[in-house]
Amino acid sequence: MKIKVKYLARLREALQTSDELLTDLDDPLTVNDIVALLRARGGAWSLELDDTRAVRVAVNYEMCDRTKTLSDKDELAFFPPVTGG
């Protein structure tokens, strides 16, 4: 299974990448599984994707929670909440 992951706003800056392709993943996976995989990298990955941080998730441009099951070739996006003024 392949999943394209996008990082937006402060996450893009902190993780020093805007996107990546995760390949050879087991199926099925949830967003939580991907978060655990990314957090295992340590450093900024562990800090920025920690459960205590305000991070929103979308799969294929639809907001979802971290229990969402992913399918092959889904696009997963992580981004901070946006406030208006």
N, C-alpha and C positions, 0 to 999 in steps of 0.2 A: 504494500500500500504506500502511496505517496501523498504527502500533504504539503501544500505551500503555506508558509507562515509569513505574515507581514507584521512589522513592528512600527507603530506610528507615534508621533510626537516625542515626548520625553523618553519613551522606551527605545526609539530609534537612536537617540543620542547616547543613552546610557549603555546600550548593548552594542553600539557601533556597527549596526547593520539595519537595513530597511526590510530585508526579506531573506528567506532561505527555503530550500526544498529539502524536506525530510523524506528519505526513501527507505525501502526495505523494512517498513514498520509492520508489526503484527496487526491483525484484524480480528476482532473489533477493538477500537480505541475510543476513549472519550477525550474531551478537552483536558480533563484532569490528568489523564495519562500523559498527554503531551507536555503539560505544565511540569509534571514530575520529571520527565525526561530532560527538559530544558533546565530546570532548577538544579539537577544533578551536575551540571557543568560548573556550578559554584560561582563565586564572585558576584558580579553585577546580575547575572542570570538568577541566582538564588534570591538576591535582595529584591530586585524589581518585580519578580513574579511571585513573591511571598503572598500568602493569603491575607496578610494584614494591609497590603498595598491596594490602593484603588486602581484596579485594572478592569476594563470592560473587554468583552469577547464577542466576536461576530464570526459566524461560519457562512461563507458564501453571501456576505453582505447582510445577513440577518442576525440581529442581536440574539444571544443565547446565554445560558449559564454553563458552568463547567462540567455538567453532567451530560451534555450533548454528545451523542455518539457520532463519530466521524466516518465518512466514506472515502474511498479511493478518489484522489484528485480534488478533494475539498480544499478551499482556501480559508485559512484560519487567521484572524487578525486580532492583535492585542493593542489596546489603546487606553489612555487615561480618560476619565470622564471629562466632558467638556462643559464649561459654564459660560453663560451668556452675560452680557452686561448692558 
